[in-house]
Amino acid sequence: MRIATTIFLTDHTISPVRLARCLEERGFAGLYLPEHTHIPVARDTAAPMGGELPEMYGRTLDPFIALGQAAAVTERLTLGTGITLVAQHDPIDLAKQIATLDHLSGGRFTLGIGYGWNVEEAADHGVDWRTRRELVRDRMALMRTLWAPEPAAYVGQFCSVQASTAYPKPAQPPRELGSGHLLHGPRTLIGGQAGPKLFSAIADHADGWLPIGGGGLSESLPVLRQVWETAGRDPKTLQVVPYAVQPNPGKLGHYADLGIEEVVLQLPSAKEAEIQRVLDGYAQYL
C-alpha cells in the first residue's frame, strides 16, 4: 500500500520544499494539498468538522504553486490536490496550470476535485450553489477537450472554448472511459461523501474516489463498484484513495483487505520540527 500525506500548508508552517524533501527521503509516496482562495469573515456556512473554523483554512498556500516547488526538488514523490475547487476557477486557465504541472513533474500529478462546502467563498467566485455540480462537470469536459491531442471545440451549458492549440499536454496517457471514449488528462479523483450523485459523477468522468476520512468503506465500496460497472467502466480500473486519514494499524489493515492500494495520511498544519516527529511515527506504516 502506498502511503501519501496531506497537510494545510500555510505561511506559518513548514515550507513546500522542506516537506517534499522530508517525504521523499523517508520513502512516502505522495503529497496532496487542499485549496481555499479565501474565507469570508461573514459566513453562515458551518465548518465541516463543527465548531470554529481553524485559522489554517484562511491561510492555505496556493496548491499549484506549492506543488510546483515540491516537484522541482523531488523525483519520485507524487503530487496531488485534495481538492481543487473547480467551480472557482476559469477552466481554460486551470487546464493550463494542471497540464503544466503534470508535464513538468513527469506525470506525477493527481487532480483531486470536489464541490466545496463554503457557500460564501463560492459565491464570491460567482458560483450558484444549486448548480455547482453541473458546473464542475461542464468545466471538466472543457478542460479534457483542451488536453486532447487534436484541437476540438467544446460548447457546454456553462462554458465553451473554440478549437484551439493548447500545450503542454498532460504527461499521463488517456484511459478508457467506456463506449470507445477516452479520458484525457491526469488521474482524477472526486472527493466527497458517499451518495448517488457523487458516485454517478465518479463513474461519468473520473478515475476514482477520495473518501474524506475513509470511514464506512465496507458499506459504500460495493455500491460504488456497482455504479462503476453499470456505467461500462472496467472494474479493475476503479481507484479509491482514503484521504485525510488518522492512521492506526487496524485501519490500514482493513483498507488493505478491501483492496485499497493508496491511503493519504493527515499531517498537522505545523512547523518542521513537529512535522518531522509525526513523519517518524508514520514511518511504521511504510
C-alpha positions as CSV (number, residue, x, y, z in Angstrom):
1,M,0.0,0.0,0.0
2,R,1.3,3.4,-1.0
3,I,1.4,5.9,1.9
4,A,0.9,9.5,0.9
5,T,0.2,12.6,3.1
6,T,-1.8,15.7,3.1
7,I,-1.4,19.0,5.1
8,F,-2.7,22.5,5.2
9,L,0.4,24.3,4.2
10,T,0.3,28.0,5.2
11,D,2.6,30.9,5.7
12,H,3.2,29.7,9.2
13,T,4.1,26.0,8.5
14,I,7.0,24.0,7.1
15,S,7.7,25.1,3.5
16,P,6.7,23.0,0.5
17,V,10.4,22.4,-0.4
18,R,11.4,21.2,3.0
19,L,8.3,19.0,3.3
20,A,8.7,17.4,-0.1
21,R,12.3,16.6,0.6
22,C,11.4,15.1,4.0
23,L,8.7,12.9,2.4
24,E,10.9,11.6,-0.4
25,E,13.9,11.0,1.8
26,R,11.7,8.8,4.1
27,G,10.0,6.9,1.3
28,F,6.5,8.4,1.5
29,A,4.6,8.0,-1.8
30,G,3.0,11.4,-2.2
31,L,1.8,14.9,-1.1
32,Y,-1.7,16.2,-1.6
33,L,-2.7,19.8,-0.8
34,P,-6.1,21.4,-0.2
35,E,-7.4,24.6,-1.6
36,H,-9.2,27.7,-0.3
37,T,-8.9,31.0,-2.1
38,H,-10.2,32.9,0.9
39,I,-12.6,32.5,3.8
40,P,-15.2,35.3,4.1
41,V,-15.4,36.6,7.6
42,A,-19.2,37.0,7.5
43,R,-20.1,33.3,7.0
44,D,-23.3,31.4,7.6
45,T,-21.9,28.1,6.4
46,A,-21.0,25.8,9.2
47,A,-17.4,24.4,9.4
48,P,-17.3,20.9,8.0
49,M,-15.9,19.5,11.3
50,G,-18.2,21.5,13.5
51,G,-17.2,24.3,15.9
52,E,-15.0,27.2,15.0
53,L,-13.2,27.0,11.6
54,P,-9.4,26.6,12.3
55,E,-7.2,29.5,11.2
56,M,-5.3,27.4,8.7
57,Y,-8.3,27.4,6.3
58,G,-7.9,31.0,5.6
59,R,-4.1,30.8,5.3
60,T,-3.6,28.0,2.8
61,L,-1.0,28.4,0.2
62,D,-2.0,28.1,-3.5
63,P,-1.7,24.4,-4.1
64,F,-0.4,24.6,-7.7
65,I,2.4,26.9,-6.8
66,A,3.3,24.9,-3.7
67,L,3.2,21.6,-5.6
68,G,5.4,23.2,-8.4
69,Q,8.0,23.8,-5.7
70,A,7.7,20.3,-4.4
71,A,8.0,18.9,-7.9
72,A,11.2,20.8,-8.6
73,V,13.1,19.2,-5.6
74,T,11.8,15.6,-5.9
75,E,12.0,12.8,-8.5
76,R,9.6,10.2,-7.2
77,L,7.1,11.9,-4.9
78,T,3.6,12.0,-6.4
79,L,1.7,15.3,-6.2
80,G,-2.0,16.0,-5.9
81,T,-4.8,18.3,-4.9
82,G,-7.2,17.4,-2.2
83,I,-9.2,19.1,-3.5
84,T,-9.2,21.6,-6.3
85,L,-12.4,23.7,-6.2
86,V,-13.0,23.6,-10.0
87,A,-16.1,25.7,-9.8
88,Q,-14.0,28.6,-8.5
89,H,-11.6,28.6,-11.5
90,D,-11.6,29.8,-15.1
91,P,-11.4,26.4,-16.7
92,I,-9.1,27.4,-19.6
93,D,-6.6,28.8,-17.1
94,L,-6.9,25.8,-14.8
95,A,-6.4,23.4,-17.7
96,K,-3.1,25.2,-18.5
97,Q,-2.0,25.0,-14.8
98,I,-2.8,21.4,-14.5
99,A,-1.2,20.4,-17.8
100,T,2.0,22.4,-17.0
101,L,2.4,20.8,-13.5
102,D,1.8,17.3,-14.9
103,H,4.2,17.9,-17.8
104,L,7.0,19.4,-15.6
105,S,6.7,16.7,-12.9
106,G,6.8,13.9,-15.5
107,G,3.3,12.7,-15.0
108,R,3.3,12.7,-11.2
109,F,0.1,14.8,-10.7
110,T,-3.3,13.6,-9.4
111,L,-6.2,16.0,-9.8
112,G,-8.4,15.7,-6.8
113,I,-11.6,17.7,-7.4
114,G,-14.7,18.5,-5.4
115,Y,-17.7,20.7,-5.0
116,G,-16.7,22.6,-1.8
117,W,-18.6,23.3,1.4
118,N,-18.2,27.1,1.8
119,V,-21.2,28.8,0.2
120,E,-19.9,32.3,0.8
121,E,-16.4,31.5,-0.7
122,A,-18.0,30.1,-3.8
123,A,-20.4,33.0,-4.1
124,D,-17.6,35.4,-4.4
125,H,-16.4,33.5,-7.4
126,G,-19.9,33.8,-9.0
127,V,-20.9,30.2,-8.3
128,D,-24.6,29.4,-8.0
129,W,-24.6,26.8,-5.2
130,R,-27.6,24.9,-6.6
131,T,-25.8,24.1,-9.9
132,R,-22.2,23.7,-8.7
133,R,-22.1,20.0,-9.6
134,E,-23.3,20.6,-13.1
135,L,-20.8,23.5,-13.4
136,V,-17.9,21.3,-12.3
137,R,-18.8,18.6,-14.8
138,D,-19.0,21.2,-17.6
139,R,-15.7,22.7,-16.8
140,M,-14.0,19.3,-16.5
141,A,-15.3,18.4,-20.0
142,L,-13.9,21.7,-21.4
143,M,-10.5,21.0,-19.8
144,R,-10.4,17.5,-21.2
145,T,-11.1,18.9,-24.6
146,L,-8.1,21.2,-24.3
147,W,-6.0,18.2,-23.1
148,A,-6.9,16.0,-26.1
149,P,-4.3,15.6,-28.8
150,E,-6.2,17.2,-31.6
151,P,-7.9,20.7,-31.5
152,A,-11.6,20.5,-30.9
153,A,-14.3,22.9,-29.8
154,Y,-16.4,22.4,-26.7
155,V,-19.8,24.1,-26.1
156,G,-21.5,23.3,-22.7
157,Q,-24.2,24.7,-20.5
158,F,-21.8,27.0,-18.5
159,C,-18.7,27.3,-20.6
160,S,-17.2,26.9,-24.1
161,V,-14.0,27.1,-26.0
162,Q,-13.1,27.2,-29.7
163,A,-11.0,24.5,-31.3
164,S,-7.6,25.6,-30.0
165,T,-3.9,24.8,-29.8
166,A,-3.2,24.2,-26.1
167,Y,0.1,22.9,-24.9
168,P,1.7,21.4,-22.9
169,K,-0.4,18.3,-22.8
170,P,-0.6,16.4,-19.5
171,A,2.1,13.7,-19.4
172,Q,-0.2,10.9,-18.4
173,P,-1.7,8.8,-21.2
174,P,-5.5,8.7,-21.8
175,R,-7.6,6.0,-20.1
176,E,-10.6,4.0,-21.4
177,L,-13.8,5.6,-20.3
178,G,-16.2,3.2,-21.9
179,S,-18.1,3.0,-25.2
180,G,-14.9,3.9,-27.1
181,H,-14.4,7.2,-25.3
182,L,-11.1,8.2,-23.7
183,L,-10.4,10.1,-20.5
184,H,-7.7,12.7,-21.2
185,G,-5.6,14.4,-18.5
186,P,-4.1,13.4,-15.2
187,R,-5.5,10.9,-12.9
188,T,-8.7,12.5,-11.5
189,L,-10.3,11.6,-8.1
190,I,-13.5,13.2,-6.8
191,G,-13.8,13.9,-3.1
192,G,-16.9,13.9,-1.1
193,Q,-19.4,11.8,1.0
194,A,-20.9,8.6,-0.4
195,G,-24.1,9.1,-2.3
196,P,-25.8,8.6,-5.6
197,K,-24.9,12.0,-7.1
198,L,-21.2,11.6,-6.2
199,F,-20.9,8.0,-7.4
200,S,-22.6,8.9,-10.7
201,A,-20.1,11.7,-11.3
202,I,-17.2,9.4,-10.4
203,A,-18.3,6.8,-12.9
204,D,-19.0,9.5,-15.5
205,H,-15.8,11.5,-15.6
206,A,-13.2,10.4,-13.1
207,D,-10.7,7.6,-12.2
208,G,-12.0,7.1,-8.7
209,W,-12.9,8.5,-5.3
210,L,-11.2,10.4,-2.5
211,P,-13.4,9.5,0.6
212,I,-12.6,12.1,3.2
213,G,-11.7,10.4,6.5
214,G,-12.0,7.0,5.0
215,G,-14.9,5.8,7.1
216,G,-17.7,3.5,6.1
217,L,-16.0,1.9,3.1
218,S,-17.2,-1.6,3.8
219,E,-20.7,-0.4,3.0
220,S,-20.1,2.2,0.3
221,L,-17.5,0.5,-1.8
222,P,-19.8,-2.3,-3.2
223,V,-22.3,0.4,-4.1
224,L,-19.7,2.5,-6.0
225,R,-18.4,-0.6,-7.8
226,Q,-21.9,-1.4,-9.0
227,V,-22.4,2.1,-10.3
228,W,-19.0,2.0,-11.9
229,E,-19.7,-1.3,-13.8
230,T,-23.2,-0.3,-14.8
231,A,-21.6,2.8,-16.5
232,G,-19.5,0.4,-18.5
233,R,-16.2,1.1,-16.7
234,D,-13.6,-1.7,-16.3
235,P,-13.9,-2.8,-12.6
236,K,-10.1,-3.3,-12.4
237,T,-9.5,0.4,-13.1
238,L,-11.6,1.9,-10.2
239,Q,-9.3,3.7,-7.7
240,V,-10.3,4.5,-4.1
241,V,-7.9,6.6,-2.0
242,P,-9.0,7.2,1.6
243,Y,-8.0,10.8,2.3
244,A,-7.0,12.8,5.4
245,V,-6.8,9.6,7.5
246,Q,-5.7,9.4,11.1
247,P,-3.9,6.1,10.9
248,N,-3.6,3.0,13.1
249,P,-2.5,-0.5,12.2
250,G,-6.1,-1.9,12.3
251,K,-7.5,0.8,10.0
252,L,-4.8,0.4,7.4
253,G,-5.1,-3.4,7.5
254,H,-8.8,-3.0,6.9
255,Y,-8.1,-0.9,3.8
256,A,-5.7,-3.5,2.5
257,D,-8.3,-6.2,2.9
258,L,-10.7,-4.0,0.8
259,G,-8.1,-3.9,-2.0
260,I,-7.1,-0.3,-1.5
261,E,-3.7,0.5,-2.8
262,E,-3.1,4.0,-1.6
263,V,-4.0,6.0,1.5
264,V,-3.4,9.6,2.4
265,L,-2.5,10.4,6.0
266,Q,-3.2,13.7,7.7
267,L,-0.3,15.8,8.8
268,P,-0.7,18.7,11.3
269,S,-0.5,22.2,10.0
270,A,2.8,22.8,11.8
271,K,6.4,23.8,11.6
272,E,9.2,21.5,10.6
273,A,10.1,20.1,14.0
274,E,6.6,18.8,14.6
275,I,6.2,17.5,11.1
276,Q,9.5,15.6,11.4
277,R,8.2,14.0,14.6
278,V,4.9,12.9,13.1
279,L,6.6,11.5,10.0
280,D,8.9,9.5,12.1
281,G,5.8,8.0,13.8
282,Y,4.1,7.4,10.4
283,A,7.2,5.5,9.2
284,Q,5.8,2.3,10.8
285,Y,3.2,2.2,8.0
286,L,5.7,2.3,5.1
